Amino acid sequence: MNDVTSEPESPAQIRRTALYLTLAQVPEGKVVSYGQLAQLAGLGRAARWVGRTLSQLPSDTTLPWHRVLGAGGRISLPVGSASGDEQRARLRTEGVSVLNNRVDIQRHGWRPVEHSG
């Protein structure tokens, strides 16, 4: 079956694809908030949707989900949870300092270069 006759992507698939493509661009050692990621992906104010969607990623994903934090650099995953511990460990491996379950956004925040038209 060729691409011309395949089913068009649903709006949900298009949103997820935009999210994943944007997340894939967050460089090692940098972090982004759920809300910032939503905005960068062109999804508006969809921070909670981003969090829900990332929580459904398969465990073997290569997407850098661990680089996404709550507002103000807060790690949203509970301390002592397997995923929370993994997130903190991955961030530290990349040179991101985690103190009191927070990351210094001023120091580690990702600011993609704005392209002027």
Buried (B, 14 or more C-beta within 10 A) or exposed (E): EEEEEEEEEEEEEEBBEBBBEBBEEBEEBBBBBBBBBBBBBEBEEBBEBBBEBBEEEEEEEEBBBBBBBBEEBEBBBEEEEEBBEBBBEBBEEBEBEBEEBBBEBEEBBBEEEEEEE
